Amino acid sequence: MAEQKMRFHVESKRCSAHQSVAVCKQASIDLDTDLAGNPEAFNPAELLLAALSACMIKGIERVTPILKFQLRGVEVKVDGVRQDVPPRLESIRYEIIVDTDESDQRMNLLHENVKKYGTVFNTVAPGTELSGVLVRKPAV
């Protein structure tokens, strides 16, 4: 029997020359589709970086119960570099900061799981120089 594929659906609509909106389920996101830029919305490249960071956090949420990995919090910082011709993100660097008392070995295991099982991560990785680190949040 064929496995049921997970499907996703988003609808986006132009509101004006300055902004559009994307809707999915009961959520919406303002989109910067203004040629001059709109500081009150995510532009397409920023949305991709946000999707990548959300993928990493969701992956951590998925595997922490399986690994019995204890954490107090997660923060992800993502930076992309755009090339002009052809226009694309040539590189993306990330830092995943985990507030945990787990060992470095367990932190490495968590990072490997993020890289191996992330849908957006594995979609972006083949076409982009994607690299980063998973580090422990410094004690305050």
N, C-alpha and C positions, 0 to 999 in steps of 0.2 A: 504494500500500500504506500502511495506517495506521501511524503511528509507535507504537512500544511505549512505553507510559507507565510511568514509574518509580512504584513503589508502596512504601508504608511500613506497618509493622504494629508496634504496641506493645500489650502487655497489662498492666493494672494491677490490683492486688488489695489489698483492705483487710486489714491484718495485725492492727490493733487500733484503738481509738478515737484513738490517738495517731499512727499511722503506716500508710502503705501503701507498696507497692513497684511500680515499673514495670519490665517486662522486655522487652528487645528483643535479638534475636540471642543472644549469650552475655553480655550486659551487663545490669546492674540499677542502678536509682537509687532511693534511699529518698525517699519523698514525705512532706512535712509536710501531713497532712490532719487534724490536731488543731485543733479550734476555738480552743484556747488558744495554739496555735503550738508548733512543735517546732524548737528551735535546731539539731538534728542532721540536718535534712533541708531540701530545697528546697521552698518552698510553690509553688502553681501560678504565681503571677506571677513568682517568681524563676526557675522553670523556663523560662518564656517568654523572659525576659531572657537566660538561659544559652543557650537555643536560638538566639536572635538573635546572640549573640556567637560561638557555634560556627559559625553560618552565615557570618559575616564572615571568620573565620579560615580556614574551609574554602574560601571563595571566593578568598582571597588565595593559598592553597596551589594552587588550580586555575589561576590566571592568571599566577603568577610565572614558570613555565617558558615560557609563551606570550610574555609580554612581555620575557623575559630580565631580569627584575627581581631584583636581588641584595638579600637581607636576611639579618640575623642572628637576628631574632626579632620577634614580634608580641605585643602585649598589648591587650586590649579591656576597657574599663570602660563599664558600662551602668547607667543610673539611670532608673527609671520612677516616674511620679506617678499614683496611683490616684484616680479620682473615685468618690464614693459612690453617686450616683443618676443614671443606672443604673450599677452597678459595672462599671468598665472602666479600663484604663490610658489616661489621656487624653493623656499625653505620654511619650516615651522619648527620652533624650539619650544619645549614645555618644561615646567617644573611642577611636580606634584609634591605638595608639602603635607605630610601626615603627622598628626599629633598622636603619638603612640609610645608605648614602652616596649614594643616587640623588638626582637633581635634584628640585626642588619640582614641576616640570612632570610628571615621572614619578610622583611621589607623588600628584598630582591624578588622573592617569590610573588609577592603582591604585584610588583611592577611587571613581572613576566606575564601574569594573568591579565593585567590591564592591556598589555600589548597584544596578547594572543587572542583575546575574546571580544575586543571592542569593535562593534560594527562600523562606526564612523572612523575609528583609528585605522582599521584594515581597508577602508575605502580610500582614505587620504594617502596612506603610506606608500603605495606603489608609484604614485605620480608626483611625489614631493619628497624633498630631503627632510624627513621627519625624525627628530631626535630629542631626547630629553632625559630627565632624571627624576627619581622619586627619592625624596629626602625626608629626614625627620625634622619636625618643627622644633626649633631651639627651645630649651627650657627657659622660662621667664624668671 
